[in-house]
Amino acid sequence: MTPTESLIQHWWFHIPNLLLAAMIYTVIGRYILELVFGDKDVVIVNVFRSVTDPVIKLVRLITPAVVPNGVVIVFTLMWLMAARMLWFLTAVAAGMSPSVGV
């Protein structure tokens, strides 16, 4: 089975997995850019903020108000990684994960 056939046949597994991975890397990028640029109004930081703000706001709802915003971003990373692992384990437990190899 070629990688293209695997992606087409197991789209229900790969698409959510890729979206979660992309959001994880985007949150990491936002964290690094905010460390570099701080509170400056830079276009690339604004783009990363607009993409990641909905997810960070969801995590902020369940995080105590005492926790600073910089740490909420770290909690967001942890929740996204946990969601990705949960998705993988759910697919494996249900016998739906794609096989590796021939």
ZITAWO-V964591 format. One record per residue. RES is the residue in one letter. PHI is phi in whole degrees, -180 to 180 (NA if undefined). D_CENTER is the distance of its C-alpha to the mean C-alpha in Angstrom with 2 decimals. Layout:
BEGIN
RES;PHI;D_CENTER  RES;PHI;D_CENTER
END
This chain:
BEGIN
M;NA;27.80  T;-79;26.29  P;-58;22.58  T;-65;23.15  E;-64;24.87  S;-63;22.15  L;-64;19.51  I;-70;22.00  Q;-72;23.17  H;-116;19.87  W;-61;17.83  W;-64;16.86  F;-90;15.06  H;-74;13.66  I;-63;12.38  P;-63;9.89  N;-64;8.90  L;-68;8.66  L;-65;6.78  L;-65;3.85  A;-64;4.80  A;-63;5.59  M;-68;3.18  I;-61;3.04  Y;-69;6.47  T;-69;7.21  V;-66;7.04  I;-61;9.04  G;-61;11.22  R;-63;11.92  Y;-61;12.96  I;-66;15.18  L;-64;16.64  E;-70;17.53  L;-68;19.20  V;-75;21.14  F;-97;22.16  G;68;22.28  D;-94;23.28  K;-66;24.70  D;-90;24.21  V;-106;22.71  V;-60;21.49  I;-65;18.44  V;-67;17.29  N;-64;18.01  V;-65;15.95  F;-63;12.80  R;-65;13.79  S;-67;14.43  V;-77;11.08  T;-95;9.13  D;-56;12.15  P;-60;11.77  V;-71;8.74  I;-66;10.59  K;-66;13.76  L;-64;12.83  V;-69;12.21  R;-62;15.39  L;-63;17.31  I;-100;17.11  T;-98;17.49  P;-59;21.15  A;-67;22.49  V;-69;23.82  V;-73;20.48  P;-70;20.16  N;-61;17.40  G;-62;16.51  V;-78;15.93  V;-63;13.90  I;-64;11.26  V;-66;11.55  F;-62;11.46  T;-61;8.21  L;-60;6.81  M;-64;9.09  W;-66;8.32  L;-67;4.72  M;-66;6.66  A;-66;9.48  A;-65;8.32  R;-66;7.65  M;-66;10.98  L;-62;12.59  W;-61;12.06  F;-64;13.63  L;-66;16.34  T;-65;17.17  A;-65;17.73  V;-67;19.81  A;-63;21.76  A;-85;22.59  G;74;23.74  M;-104;21.54  S;-73;19.62  P;-69;20.94  S;-83;23.51  V;-103;23.55  G;96;26.75  V;-88;29.82
END
